[in-house]
Amino acid sequence: MPKNKKNKRKNHKSKEAPKRDLVFKNFQEEYAIVTKKLGDRRMLVKMPDMNKETMAIIPGRFRKRCWFDVGDLCLVSFREYQDTKVDIVYKYTTDERRALCRVGEIPPIFANSSVDAEANPEEENEEDAFEFAFDEI
C-alpha cells in the first residue's frame, strides 16, 4: 500500500511574508504609479515630474512571482539608450506606501490614490449625495 504523501505547498502558503525594509529611490530612478496594463509584461506608468505616461517593462525576475495592478506604486529606472521606456525595479506594498507618505518621499498626488481612498471613510459615497422626496406630488 502506498504511503500518504502530504502536499508541501499548503504549508508554504500559510507562512507570513517577512517585513521588508523601505527601498528609496537612487540616481536614475523615480517613483511611478501604474495607470494601464498593456499585456506582455508592459504597462503605462505615470511619474510625478512628467505630465505624460511612459511605457514600463516588467523584468523576467518578476514574472509569475509579483503581480501588478492599476494603481500600484512602483520604483522605475530610466534606460540610458531609450528615453521612451523605463524598467520596473521594485513594487511597493500598501504598508510601504503609507510609510513613504509619512516620510515625505512620495508626492501627495501618489498618496491620494485609489488604494488609499478606500481606507478613508471620511469621503462621502455617491448614494449619500442624493435625497429623494417621495412625499411631494
CORWO-V87150 format. One line per field, one symbol per residue. ss: DSSP state (A for helix, B for strand, O for the rest). phi: phi as a letter, one per 20 degrees, with the letter a starting at -180 (. if undefined). psi: psi as a letter, one per 30 degrees, with the letter a starting at -180 (. if undefined). Layout:
ss->???
phi->???
psi->???
//
This chain:
ss->OOOOOOOAAAAAAOOOOOOOOOOOOOOOBBBBBBBBBBBOOBBBBBBOOOOOBBBBBBOAAAOOOOOOOOOOBBBBBBOOOOOOBBBBBBBOOAAAAAAAAAAOOOOAAAAOOAAAAOOOOOOOOOAAAOOOOOOOO
phi->.fffdeeffffffffefffeffdefdfmcbebdfdbednllcbecddfededecfddefffefmdcddcfnfebdddfefdceeccdedbdeeffffffffffnedfffffeeffffffeeffeeffffdcddeffc
psi->kllkkkjfeeeeffkkklkllkklkakgllklkkfkkflhgklklklefkflkkkkkklfffkgekkklkfkklklkkkefkffllkkekkkleeeeeeeeefgeklfefehlfeffffjffkklfeffkkkjffk.
//
